[in-house]
Structure formats: C-alpha cells, structure tokens
Amino acid sequence: MTQTETERDGTDGGITRRTLLKTSAAGALAVGVGGAAVQSSGATPESSDGKTAYGNCWQCHKLCGMEVTLQESGEGPDIATEVHGIDGHPRGSAGAGTKGTLCPKGLSQVEKAYSPHRIKEPYIRKDGSLTAVSWDEAFEYAADGLADFKENHGAQSLIEFHGWGTAGTFSTLFGNLYGCPNSVPHPTPTCFGSMAVTGTLMGLGGGNIRWVDYENTEYLLVWGRDPLETFAGQWEAKQLLRARARGATIVTIDPVYTETAQKSDKWLPIEPRTDGALALAIANVIIEEELYDAEFVEKYTHGFEAYTDAVEDKTPEWAAEKTGLDAETIREVATGFGRAAPSAGITSWTGLGQSADHQKGSQNVVALTGLVGNIDRPGGQRWFGDAGLADPFKVGCEADLPDHAAENKCYLTDPDAGYASMINKPVQNNIPEMVDNGDVNGMVYYYRNPVTDGASQEWLGTEDEDGALDEMDLVIGIDAFWSETARKADVVFPEASQLEKPMLGSGGYGAYNTKSWVTGSKAAIEPQWNTKSGFDIIKGLGHAMGYEEYFPWEDKEAYINNQLSALDLTLDDLEDEDTFVLTGEYGWEKWKAGGFAQG
C-alpha cells in the first residue's frame, strides 16, 4: 500500500431575543480596550524587551503552559502582546529538555483577551430585551429568578450545562447547594462517546483507552483518531512523532487520509461502521496464533472461552469483505500488534462514536487490550497517576458541604422515563423533548452552546414555532462571547479570558508518563471591561443566593492555594518554576494493588 509523507515536520511546531441574532458587531471594532486601542486583527506592537508573566491555555482544558510578554501602557495596566510555549511543560512539550509550543488556539489568546466582540458587562432580560446592568443587580436578579424557579418547578427541573474544565464550583453551587441533579457535560458524540462508556464498563476507566505510553510503545494502532491534528495537548502529537522517529510501527485505521495516516507506516482505509468487524478479525488471528497473554487472560479477564467461540469464524477473509481491507493486511497488523504486546497500544476516541453501531464496535476494540494484556504496562495503555490536590471545601471551608443534588435525584435518567441514557446523567439530545414534556423548565450553563453541538432547530425554533430555549422559564449563562444560547438567556455573566484569571491543572496524562505534576499561573493581565473570572461570578451569585458560608475565599488564588496545600505548594511556587512542578513518581501495573478502574 502506497504511503504518503508530507513536508511538514510537525514536531514543534441591549438586545431583544429576535433582533440580537441579526445585529452586527461591526460597530464594536473601534472600541478601546482597557484604555488602549487594539486593532481587531489582533496585531500587537513589538515587545521583545517587555516584562514576562505566565498563563495556562484553557481553550481545550489541557492547560498548556504559556509565557506571556507584557508591555507597559503608561498609566494604565500592562498589555499582553505575545504568548509562547514553555519548554518541558507536561502538556505543552514532549517532556524534559524539549521545546514547548502552543497550537493556533493557544496562540490566539492575546487576540481573544482584547477582542471587541467580547461580552463586556452583565446583562439581564427586561421587557423582552437584554439590558446591561451592574454586577450587583445581575446577581440579585439571577438569585431571585432561581428562588422563584425552585418554588414553581423544583430544582430537579433545572439542567446544568458545563464543559470539562468548568464543572468545579459551578456544579458545587447548582448541584450540592441549589439541588440540581442534572449535570450535563459535553454531549456523548462530541467527545467521549462510546469509548468512554465501554472503557468504564470493562474496567479500563472512562478515558484510558485514549492514552498510550508513547515513550515505550513498539506498535501503535491509531483507531479513528487524528492525534497529529486533534491532540490532547501539544505533548501527545510530539510524543507520537518521537515514537515514529525511534522506529515504533504506527498504523492508522480511518476512512480518511488524515495527517496521522500520512505519517503512519500503514494506513487502513476502512469502510465506515465496520471497525467492530476488523477488531474481531484481529482477535481471531491473535488467538489462533497464540499471541495473547494467557496469564493475564486467566487471572484478570472474564469470558475468554465465549469470546474465543465468538471470533472463531471471524477470519481476516471474513472481515475483508466487510471492511474493504485486504485480508493479508489485516493478518499482518494483527500479528504485529500481538507480537509487540504488551508494548503495543491503541489510541481511539471519537471516531467510533459517530455511527449507529458505535457501542459494539467500541467493545470489540477495547477487548483487544485485555486479550494482549497491555493495560498499564510499558508501551501499552497507560494509567497515568494523579498529583493528589486537596479538596478546598475541606481545607478552606468550615461549613459542611451538603449534597442536595443526590437528595433531588429525579427520574430523567430512569428507563421508565422514556429518555434513553447509558450514563447517570440526562443526554443532551433528549433535552428539547424533556422541555416539550414539561420535565425540564430551565437551564444554567458555563461556556456551553447546545445550539451548535446539538439539533439547532429544536433549541432555537423557527419563525412559526418556539424552540426549547424559548419555552424555558429561566436561562442563566456564563460566557465570554455572544453565542446563540447567550442571546436567548435571561441573565448573561461576562467572564474574563484565560489571561485575566488564575489557572490550575494537574495530572495525569501528559509528557511525563511516570511522574505526576501540577501546572498553574496567576492572572497575567487585569480583566478587561467589566468582566470577572468564573470563580468570582460563581462566588458572587452564591452569596446573592444565601450561600456565603460555602464561598469563604477572598479570590480564586486563595481557592487554588487551598488545592495546592496538599503538595505544600502555592501559585507563587508554580510561577517561580515557569508554571509547573513534577510532584511524585509512580510505577506500572497499578491494577495489581488497586484493581481495575470503575470510572
């Protein structure tokens, strides 16, 4: 099969509900930012002699480290002019002694911070129109609305939308304290999907099928992923290329000739929706040629005899007819993977979740990891360790945090409710129907826009018929830019950008496969316009709702320092070390002591 190489190296390298949708933001282009005029193109002055601050890019919640160049602006606050990666960063580099870089989204953080299109102040809906108000009025308006909502509908009728990096105190406020049991992370097809559910059901944990020990792998199946372009932080793409450079075999299984496929030893252009058949054929060869890990299978798996019977007739020739692949190629990949194991890994994520048979296909792929015994062994599926941050509500909060969400557990995820769900959370695609049926009457969200990651017409409606957002009695959001959902909200709180607030992350998966780490930074610049960090918004709203005792921290820095207290660190320490510190070491085969993962 002809392989194609590319020349790119890639190693381091006041508005109404209806009118707001049609309003142009062009008039905002000339607005001054923080007392300084900034071009809408994002162009910034030369600043090689400027001061340096630090940041962590939260655009995809991977928190790659950023070095931020600042320029003085006379009597006003310093202005960020450039951002760069940090060498050796656990998410932004390939590891110690390697160059840190940022992706295009990370490099856009200066432009994002000073964008004239940002939401610049709080808004509430008055007489059908969104109107700019003070923070105090917005907090009071939202708190009153939430109190009325609970009295009229109950907290179990509220939906809480958040992203991966925004759950935290947002879920504490609306779940533990207010009592909303309906926390909805990113929709299943968008991110974790069938692979995470399957990994959890089979003992791998929700995310571990994605992570491979790139540093030691000898044979890698990239299955329905393109990690050279859609990576989980800069480290992943960099380490994959390092593995390729040292001679590891890379096989990409994808209908599309992706960037990763171009850099692979083999590209298997599989017919869509036939991944399960290919996985069964690979298992057939591995069992037939006795390449499986007999000891691991006997001690740590269930159902091997039934599995063997199921794949007995699933030969490469059988799979070739379904997948469009050559039988000998299937056999070659199966034997290569089996012989290299346990130093053989599979990285897969969203690709298999995009078809109707995704669950069975994912099960067949994940089963291969148990067959060859590559789980948490060098070169195989990596179980990354955790840094062990403290719970700030146990360290810095004297009040005992309740769990009213558990008390209010409603029937939306019960099979008898008629809304299918494989997880103990409402499914986003079902929410418009829940609204129509009167089971959901309101929504709070933090950096989410279900209109664009769901069925937009069901959410927005048409000229003749209201959508789910119109039918809800209360919609409250935290966002930095005007989205379709924000335009429909009753309260919009404007959040500071990533450069304008303290950040903290820990791991976990990243460039250091046997070392845990933390990364964090203070705000590099002051919040622009009349915006606040998400923490300060949640704290202010919590106080307005009567939950002052549960938010005792002066600011987010104090909250983060409580988290770091378990490691005897502070944000000052992290900034002294260019935003990250390696905190401990851990080994392999952790399942021998702690069993297999359940979430």
C-alpha positions as CSV (number, residue, x, y, z in Angstrom):
1,M,0.0,0.0,0.0
2,T,1.5,3.3,-1.0
3,Q,2.3,5.6,1.9
4,T,2.5,9.4,1.6
5,E,4.8,11.6,3.5
6,T,4.3,15.4,4.0
7,E,6.9,18.1,4.0
8,R,5.5,19.4,7.3
9,D,7.6,18.2,10.2
10,G,5.1,19.0,13.0
11,T,7.3,18.1,15.9
12,D,7.5,21.6,17.4
13,G,6.0,23.5,15.6
14,G,-29.3,45.9,24.8
15,I,-30.8,43.4,22.5
16,T,-34.1,41.6,22.0
17,R,-34.5,37.8,21.6
18,R,-35.2,38.2,17.9
19,T,-33.1,41.2,16.9
20,L,-29.9,40.1,18.6
21,L,-29.5,37.2,16.2
22,K,-29.4,39.8,13.3
23,T,-27.3,42.5,15.0
24,S,-23.9,43.1,13.6
25,A,-20.9,43.5,15.8
26,A,-19.1,45.7,13.3
27,G,-19.6,48.8,15.4
28,A,-17.5,47.4,18.2
29,L,-14.3,47.3,16.1
30,A,-13.3,50.8,17.1
31,V,-13.9,50.2,20.9
32,G,-10.8,50.9,23.1
33,V,-9.6,48.1,25.3
34,G,-8.6,48.8,28.8
35,G,-7.7,52.3,27.9
36,A,-5.7,51.2,24.9
37,A,-6.8,51.0,21.2
38,V,-6.3,47.5,19.9
39,Q,-6.7,46.5,16.3
40,S,-9.4,44.0,15.5
41,S,-6.9,41.9,13.6
42,G,-5.2,41.0,16.8
43,A,-2.0,42.8,15.7
44,T,0.2,43.8,18.6
45,P,3.3,46.1,19.0
46,E,6.8,44.7,19.1
47,S,7.7,43.9,22.7
48,S,10.9,41.9,22.8
49,D,12.0,44.0,25.8
50,G,8.7,43.6,27.7
51,K,8.1,42.0,31.1
52,T,7.2,38.4,31.4
53,A,4.1,36.8,33.1
54,Y,2.7,33.3,32.9
55,G,-0.5,31.7,31.9
56,N,-2.1,28.3,31.1
57,C,-4.2,27.9,28.0
58,W,-7.6,26.5,28.8
59,Q,-9.0,26.5,25.3
60,C,-9.3,22.7,25.2
61,H,-8.9,22.3,29.0
62,K,-5.4,20.8,28.6
63,L,-3.7,23.9,30.2
64,C,-0.5,24.0,28.1
65,G,1.8,26.5,29.8
66,M,2.2,30.0,28.3
67,E,4.9,32.6,28.7
68,V,3.2,36.0,28.3
69,T,5.1,39.0,27.1
70,L,3.8,42.3,28.6
71,Q,4.2,45.9,27.5
72,E,3.8,48.9,29.8
73,S,1.0,51.2,28.7
74,G,1.8,54.4,30.5
75,E,-0.5,54.9,33.5
76,G,-2.8,52.0,32.5
77,P,-2.3,48.3,33.2
78,D,0.2,46.3,31.3
79,I,-0.8,44.9,27.9
80,A,-0.2,41.3,26.8
81,T,1.4,41.3,23.4
82,E,2.7,37.8,22.8
83,V,2.4,34.2,24.1
84,H,4.9,31.4,23.7
85,G,5.1,27.8,24.9
86,I,7.1,26.7,27.9
87,D,9.9,24.2,27.5
88,G,9.5,20.9,29.3
89,H,5.8,21.6,30.1
90,P,3.8,18.4,30.8
91,R,1.1,19.3,28.4
92,G,2.9,21.7,26.0
93,S,6.0,19.7,25.2
94,A,7.3,16.2,24.7
95,G,9.0,16.2,28.2
96,A,12.2,17.3,29.9
97,G,14.6,19.1,27.6
98,T,12.1,19.6,24.8
99,K,10.6,22.7,23.3
100,G,7.2,23.9,24.5
101,T,4.8,25.2,21.9
102,L,1.2,26.3,21.5
103,C,-1.4,25.4,18.9
104,P,-3.2,28.1,16.9
105,K,-6.0,28.3,19.6
106,G,-3.4,28.9,22.3
107,L,-1.6,31.5,20.2
108,S,-4.8,33.4,19.8
109,Q,-5.2,34.1,23.5
110,V,-4.0,37.7,23.2
111,E,-6.4,38.4,20.4
112,K,-9.2,36.7,22.4
113,A,-8.4,38.8,25.5
114,Y,-8.7,42.1,23.7
115,S,-11.4,41.2,21.2
116,P,-14.0,43.9,20.8
117,H,-16.6,41.2,20.3
118,R,-16.5,40.0,23.9
119,I,-19.4,40.4,26.3
120,K,-18.2,43.4,28.2
121,E,-20.7,43.7,31.1
122,P,-23.5,41.8,32.8
123,Y,-26.9,41.6,31.1
124,I,-30.4,40.8,32.3
125,R,-33.6,40.5,30.3
126,K,-36.0,43.4,30.9
127,D,-39.3,43.7,28.9
128,G,-38.0,41.1,26.4
129,S,-34.6,42.8,25.8
130,L,-31.2,42.1,27.2
131,T,-30.1,45.2,29.1
132,A,-26.7,46.0,30.6
133,V,-26.7,46.3,34.4
134,S,-24.3,46.3,37.3
135,W,-22.9,43.2,38.8
136,D,-25.0,43.6,42.0
137,E,-28.2,43.9,40.0
138,A,-27.3,40.9,37.9
139,F,-26.5,38.7,40.9
140,E,-29.7,39.8,42.7
141,Y,-31.9,39.3,39.5
142,A,-30.4,35.8,39.0
143,A,-30.8,34.8,42.6
144,D,-34.4,35.9,42.7
145,G,-35.1,34.0,39.5
146,L,-33.6,30.8,40.8
147,A,-35.6,31.1,44.0
148,D,-38.8,31.5,42.1
149,F,-37.9,28.7,39.8
150,K,-37.3,26.3,42.6
151,E,-40.6,27.2,44.2
152,N,-42.5,26.8,41.0
153,H,-40.8,23.8,39.4
154,G,-38.3,22.4,41.8
155,A,-34.5,22.2,41.4
156,Q,-34.9,18.8,39.6
157,S,-36.4,20.6,36.7
158,L,-33.2,22.6,36.0
159,I,-30.5,21.5,33.6
160,E,-26.8,22.3,34.4
161,F,-24.6,22.6,31.3
162,H,-20.8,22.8,31.7
163,G,-17.7,21.8,29.9
164,W,-14.9,19.6,31.3
165,G,-12.8,22.5,32.7
166,T,-15.8,24.4,34.2
167,A,-17.5,21.9,36.4
168,G,-15.9,22.7,39.8
169,T,-17.5,25.4,41.9
170,F,-20.3,25.7,39.2
171,S,-21.5,22.2,40.0
172,T,-21.0,22.9,43.7
173,L,-23.3,25.9,43.6
174,F,-26.0,24.4,41.4
175,G,-25.7,20.8,42.4
176,N,-24.6,20.5,46.0
177,L,-26.3,23.7,47.2
178,Y,-29.2,24.5,45.0
179,G,-30.0,20.9,44.4
180,C,-30.0,20.5,40.6
181,P,-29.3,16.8,39.9
182,N,-29.0,17.2,36.1
183,S,-25.3,17.9,35.3
184,V,-24.8,17.6,31.6
185,P,-21.2,17.6,30.3
186,H,-20.3,17.7,26.6
187,P,-22.6,15.6,24.6
188,T,-21.6,12.0,24.0
189,P,-20.9,12.1,20.3
190,T,-18.9,15.3,20.6
191,C,-16.2,13.9,22.8
192,F,-16.0,10.8,25.0
193,G,-18.8,8.8,23.4
194,S,-18.8,5.0,23.2
195,M,-15.2,4.6,24.0
196,A,-15.5,6.2,27.5
197,V,-18.7,4.2,28.3
198,T,-17.1,1.0,27.1
199,G,-13.9,1.6,29.0
200,T,-15.8,2.2,32.2
201,L,-18.0,-0.9,31.7
202,M,-14.9,-3.1,31.0
203,G,-12.7,-1.8,33.9
204,L,-10.3,0.5,32.0
205,G,-11.8,3.7,33.2
206,G,-13.6,6.3,31.1
207,G,-10.6,7.9,29.4
208,N,-7.8,5.3,29.5
209,I,-8.4,3.8,26.1
210,R,-7.1,7.1,24.6
211,W,-3.8,7.2,26.5
212,V,-0.8,5.2,25.3
213,D,2.7,5.1,26.7
214,Y,4.2,6.7,23.6
215,E,7.7,6.7,25.1
216,N,7.9,2.9,25.1
217,T,5.4,1.7,22.6
218,E,6.6,-0.5,19.8
219,Y,3.3,-0.9,17.9
220,L,0.5,1.7,17.8
221,L,-3.0,1.4,16.4
222,V,-4.4,4.9,15.8
223,W,-8.1,3.9,15.5
224,G,-10.5,6.6,14.4
225,R,-8.3,9.4,15.7
226,D,-6.0,12.0,14.2
227,P,-3.8,12.9,17.2
228,L,-1.4,14.9,15.0
229,E,-4.1,17.5,14.4
230,T,-6.7,16.9,17.2
231,F,-4.4,16.1,20.1
232,A,-4.9,16.3,23.8
233,G,-2.3,19.0,24.4
234,Q,0.9,19.5,22.4
235,W,2.7,16.7,24.2
236,E,0.7,14.0,22.5
237,A,1.4,14.9,18.9
238,K,5.1,15.5,19.8
239,Q,5.5,12.1,21.6
240,L,3.8,10.2,18.8
241,L,6.3,11.7,16.3
242,R,9.1,10.8,18.6
243,A,7.8,7.2,18.8
244,R,7.8,7.1,15.0
245,A,11.3,8.5,14.8
246,R,12.7,5.8,17.1
247,G,11.2,3.1,15.0
248,A,7.8,2.3,16.5
249,T,5.3,1.0,14.0
250,I,2.3,3.3,13.5
251,V,-0.9,2.0,11.9
252,T,-3.8,4.4,11.3
253,I,-7.3,2.9,10.9
254,D,-9.5,5.6,9.4
255,P,-11.7,6.1,6.3
256,V,-10.0,9.5,5.9
257,Y,-6.4,10.0,4.8
258,T,-5.6,12.1,7.9
259,E,-2.4,13.9,8.8
260,T,-1.7,11.0,11.2
261,A,-2.3,8.5,8.4
262,Q,0.2,10.3,6.2
263,K,2.8,9.9,8.9
264,S,2.0,6.2,9.6
265,D,3.7,3.1,8.4
266,K,0.3,1.7,7.3
267,W,-3.0,3.4,6.6
268,L,-6.0,1.1,6.6
269,P,-8.8,3.0,4.8
270,I,-11.6,1.0,6.5
271,E,-15.2,1.3,5.4
272,P,-17.2,3.3,7.9
273,R,-19.1,1.4,10.5
274,T,-17.0,-1.8,10.1
275,D,-14.5,-1.2,12.9
276,G,-16.1,-3.9,15.1
277,A,-15.6,-6.5,12.3
278,L,-11.9,-5.6,12.0
279,A,-11.4,-5.9,15.7
280,L,-12.9,-9.3,15.8
281,A,-10.7,-10.5,13.0
282,I,-7.6,-9.1,14.8
283,A,-8.7,-11.1,17.9
284,N,-9.2,-14.2,15.7
285,V,-5.6,-14.1,14.5
286,I,-4.1,-13.3,17.9
287,I,-6.0,-16.3,19.5
288,E,-5.3,-18.6,16.5
289,E,-1.6,-17.9,16.6
290,E,-1.5,-17.9,20.4
291,L,-0.2,-14.4,20.6
292,Y,-2.5,-13.4,23.5
293,D,-1.3,-13.1,27.1
294,A,-2.5,-16.3,28.6
295,E,-1.6,-15.5,32.2
296,F,-3.3,-12.1,32.1
297,V,-6.4,-13.6,30.4
298,E,-6.6,-16.3,33.0
299,K,-6.1,-14.1,36.1
300,Y,-7.7,-10.8,35.1
301,T,-10.4,-11.3,32.5
302,H,-13.8,-12.9,32.2
303,G,-15.5,-14.8,29.3
304,F,-12.4,-15.8,27.3
305,E,-14.0,-19.1,26.2
306,A,-17.2,-17.4,25.0
307,Y,-15.0,-14.7,23.3
308,T,-12.9,-17.4,21.6
309,D,-16.1,-19.1,20.3
310,A,-17.4,-15.7,19.1
311,V,-14.4,-14.9,17.0
312,E,-13.6,-18.4,15.7
313,D,-15.1,-17.8,12.3
314,K,-14.3,-14.0,12.2
315,T,-11.3,-14.6,10.0
316,P,-9.4,-11.8,8.1
317,E,-11.1,-13.0,4.9
318,W,-14.5,-12.6,6.6
319,A,-13.5,-9.1,7.8
320,A,-12.1,-8.2,4.4
321,E,-15.5,-8.4,2.7
322,K,-17.0,-6.1,5.3
323,T,-14.2,-3.6,5.8
324,G,-12.9,-3.2,2.3
325,L,-9.4,-4.1,3.5
326,D,-7.0,-6.7,2.3
327,A,-7.1,-9.9,4.3
328,E,-3.3,-10.2,4.4
329,T,-3.0,-6.6,5.6
330,I,-5.4,-7.4,8.4
331,R,-3.4,-10.5,9.3
332,E,-0.2,-8.6,9.2
333,V,-1.5,-5.9,11.5
334,A,-2.9,-8.5,13.9
335,T,0.3,-10.4,14.2
336,G,2.4,-7.2,14.5
337,F,0.2,-5.9,17.3
338,G,0.1,-9.3,19.1
339,R,3.8,-9.9,18.9
340,A,4.7,-6.4,20.1
341,A,2.3,-6.6,23.1
342,P,2.4,-5.7,25.9
343,S,4.4,-2.9,24.3
344,A,1.6,-2.2,21.9
345,G,-1.1,0.3,22.3
346,I,-4.4,1.6,20.9
347,T,-5.4,5.2,20.9
348,S,-9.1,5.7,20.0
349,W,-11.7,8.3,20.9
350,T,-14.4,9.9,18.9
351,G,-14.2,8.2,15.5
352,L,-16.1,5.0,16.5
353,G,-18.8,7.0,18.2
354,Q,-20.1,8.6,15.1
355,S,-22.3,5.7,13.8
356,A,-25.3,3.7,15.0
357,D,-23.4,0.6,15.9
358,H,-20.7,2.5,17.9
359,Q,-21.1,0.6,21.2
360,K,-20.5,-2.8,19.8
361,G,-17.6,-1.6,17.7
362,S,-16.0,0.0,20.7
363,Q,-16.4,-3.1,22.8
364,N,-14.6,-5.2,20.2
365,V,-11.7,-2.7,20.1
366,V,-11.4,-2.4,23.8
367,A,-11.5,-6.1,24.3
368,L,-8.2,-6.4,22.4
369,T,-6.4,-4.6,25.3
370,G,-7.4,-7.4,27.7
371,L,-6.5,-10.1,25.2
372,V,-2.9,-9.0,24.8
373,G,-2.5,-7.8,28.5
374,N,-1.2,-4.3,27.6
375,I,-3.0,-2.5,30.3
376,D,-0.8,-0.1,32.4
377,R,2.4,-1.8,31.1
378,P,5.3,-0.1,29.3
379,G,4.3,0.7,25.8
380,G,0.7,-0.1,26.2
381,Q,-2.4,1.6,27.6
382,R,-1.2,4.0,30.2
383,W,-2.9,4.6,33.5
384,F,-1.5,8.0,34.5
385,G,-1.1,8.9,38.1
386,D,-2.7,11.9,39.9
387,A,-1.0,14.7,41.7
388,G,-3.3,14.5,44.7
389,L,-4.7,18.0,45.1
390,A,-6.6,18.9,48.2
391,D,-10.4,19.5,48.2
392,P,-10.6,23.2,49.0
393,F,-14.1,22.8,50.5
394,K,-12.4,20.5,53.1
395,V,-9.4,22.7,53.6
396,G,-10.7,26.2,53.5
397,C,-14.4,26.0,54.1
398,E,-15.6,25.5,57.7
399,A,-19.2,24.6,56.7
400,D,-20.0,21.1,55.8
401,L,-20.9,20.9,52.1
402,P,-24.3,19.2,51.6
403,D,-25.3,17.2,48.5
404,H,-28.8,18.3,47.7
405,A,-28.4,17.1,44.1
406,A,-28.3,13.5,45.4
407,E,-31.4,14.2,47.5
408,N,-33.3,15.5,44.4
409,K,-32.3,12.7,42.1
410,C,-35.1,12.8,39.5
411,Y,-36.4,10.3,37.0
412,L,-34.9,11.8,33.8
413,T,-32.3,9.0,33.7
414,D,-34.7,6.3,34.8
415,P,-35.6,3.9,32.0
416,D,-39.3,4.3,32.8
417,A,-39.0,8.0,31.9
418,G,-38.5,7.1,28.3
419,Y,-35.3,9.1,27.8
420,A,-32.6,6.6,26.8
421,S,-29.4,7.1,28.7
422,M,-26.4,4.8,29.3
423,I,-24.9,7.1,31.9
424,N,-26.4,8.5,35.1
425,K,-26.9,11.9,33.5
426,P,-29.5,13.3,31.1
427,V,-28.5,13.1,27.5
428,Q,-28.2,16.5,25.8
429,N,-30.1,15.4,22.6
430,N,-33.1,14.5,24.7
431,I,-33.4,17.8,26.5
432,P,-35.7,19.6,23.9
433,E,-38.1,16.7,24.2
434,M,-37.9,17.0,28.0
435,V,-38.8,20.7,27.7
436,D,-41.7,19.9,25.5
437,N,-43.0,17.4,28.0
438,G,-42.6,19.8,30.9
439,D,-39.9,17.8,32.7
440,V,-37.2,20.5,32.2
441,N,-38.1,24.2,32.6
442,G,-34.8,25.9,32.9
443,M,-31.1,25.9,32.3
444,V,-27.8,27.2,33.7
445,Y,-24.7,27.0,31.6
446,Y,-21.0,27.8,31.7
447,Y,-19.2,28.1,28.4
448,R,-21.6,25.8,26.6
449,N,-23.7,26.3,23.4
450,P,-26.0,23.4,22.9
451,V,-27.4,25.0,19.8
452,T,-24.2,24.3,17.9
453,D,-23.4,20.8,19.4
454,G,-27.0,19.5,19.1
455,A,-30.1,19.8,17.0
456,S,-30.1,23.6,16.5
457,Q,-33.7,23.9,15.2
458,E,-35.0,22.1,18.3
459,W,-33.2,24.5,20.5
460,L,-33.8,27.8,18.6
461,G,-37.1,27.0,17.0
462,T,-38.4,28.7,13.8
463,E,-40.3,31.8,12.9
464,D,-43.5,29.9,13.5
465,E,-42.6,27.8,16.5
466,D,-40.6,28.3,19.6
467,G,-37.6,26.2,20.4
468,A,-36.5,24.7,23.7
469,L,-34.7,27.9,24.8
470,D,-37.8,30.0,24.2
471,E,-40.0,27.6,26.2
472,M,-37.8,27.5,29.3
473,D,-38.8,29.8,32.1
474,L,-35.2,30.6,33.1
475,V,-31.8,30.6,31.3
476,I,-28.7,31.8,33.0
477,G,-25.2,31.7,31.4
478,I,-21.6,32.5,31.9
479,D,-19.7,33.2,28.7
480,A,-17.1,35.5,27.1
481,F,-18.7,35.9,23.7
482,W,-22.3,36.2,22.4
483,S,-23.4,32.7,21.3
484,E,-26.8,31.6,20.1
485,T,-27.6,30.4,23.6
486,A,-26.4,33.6,25.3
487,R,-28.7,35.6,23.0
488,K,-31.6,33.6,24.3
489,A,-30.6,33.9,28.0
490,D,-32.3,35.8,30.8
491,V,-29.0,36.5,32.6
492,V,-25.6,36.7,31.0
493,F,-22.5,37.0,33.1
494,P,-19.4,38.0,31.2
495,E,-16.3,36.0,32.1
496,A,-12.7,37.1,32.0
497,S,-10.4,35.5,29.4
498,Q,-7.7,32.9,30.3
499,L,-5.0,35.6,30.6
500,E,-7.2,37.5,33.1
501,K,-7.6,34.9,35.7
502,P,-5.6,32.4,37.8
503,M,-5.5,28.8,36.4
504,L,-4.6,25.4,37.9
505,G,-4.3,22.0,36.4
506,S,-2.8,18.7,37.5
507,G,-2.1,15.3,36.1
508,G,-2.3,12.9,35.0
509,Y,-1.9,12.3,31.3
510,G,0.9,14.2,29.7
511,A,4.5,14.1,28.7
512,Y,5.8,12.5,32.0
513,N,4.5,9.0,32.0
514,T,5.7,8.0,35.4
515,K,5.5,11.4,37.2
516,S,2.6,13.4,38.5
517,W,2.6,17.1,38.1
518,V,0.7,20.4,38.7
519,T,0.6,23.5,36.5
520,G,-0.8,26.9,37.3
521,S,-0.5,30.6,37.0
522,K,-1.8,33.9,38.3
523,A,-3.6,36.3,36.1
524,A,-1.2,37.8,33.6
525,I,-3.3,40.9,32.9
526,E,-6.2,42.6,34.6
527,P,-9.8,41.7,33.5
528,Q,-10.8,43.8,30.5
529,W,-14.0,45.9,30.6
530,N,-16.4,45.0,33.4
531,T,-15.8,41.2,33.4
532,K,-14.9,38.8,36.2
533,S,-13.4,35.4,36.5
534,G,-15.7,32.4,36.6
535,F,-14.8,31.8,40.2
536,D,-15.7,35.4,41.2
537,I,-19.0,35.1,39.2
538,I,-20.0,31.9,41.0
539,K,-18.9,33.3,44.4
540,G,-20.9,36.5,43.8
541,L,-24.0,34.6,42.7
542,G,-23.6,32.1,45.6
543,H,-23.5,35.0,48.1
544,A,-26.7,36.5,46.5
545,M,-28.4,33.1,46.8
546,G,-27.6,33.0,50.5
547,Y,-24.7,30.5,50.4
548,E,-21.9,32.9,51.8
549,E,-20.6,30.3,54.2
550,Y,-19.7,28.0,51.4
551,F,-17.6,30.5,49.5
552,P,-15.2,32.0,52.1
553,W,-12.2,32.5,49.8
554,E,-11.2,36.1,49.0
555,D,-10.5,35.2,45.4
556,K,-9.6,32.3,43.1
557,E,-5.9,32.5,44.1
558,A,-6.8,31.6,47.7
559,Y,-9.0,28.8,46.4
560,I,-6.2,27.4,44.3
561,N,-3.7,27.7,47.1
562,N,-6.0,25.5,49.2
563,Q,-5.9,22.9,46.5
564,L,-2.1,23.1,46.4
565,S,-1.8,22.8,50.1
566,A,-1.7,19.0,49.9
567,L,1.5,19.4,48.0
568,D,2.9,22.1,50.2
569,L,2.9,24.5,47.2
570,T,1.3,27.8,46.2
571,L,0.8,29.6,43.0
572,D,3.9,31.7,43.8
573,D,5.9,28.5,43.8
574,L,4.5,27.5,40.4
575,E,5.3,30.8,38.8
576,D,8.8,30.6,40.2
577,E,9.1,27.3,38.3
578,D,7.7,28.5,35.0
579,T,4.2,27.3,35.8
580,F,4.8,23.6,36.5
581,V,6.2,21.3,39.2
582,L,6.7,17.5,39.0
583,T,5.2,16.2,42.3
584,G,5.9,12.5,42.5
585,E,6.6,9.2,40.8
586,Y,4.5,6.1,40.2
587,G,5.0,2.8,38.5
588,W,3.2,0.3,36.3
589,E,0.5,-2.4,36.7
590,K,-1.3,-0.4,39.4
591,W,-4.3,-2.7,38.9
592,K,-2.4,-5.4,40.8
593,A,-2.8,-3.4,44.0
594,G,-5.9,-1.3,43.4
595,G,-7.9,-3.4,41.0
596,F,-9.3,-2.1,37.7
597,A,-10.9,1.3,37.2
598,Q,-14.6,1.9,37.6
599,G,-15.0,5.4,36.2
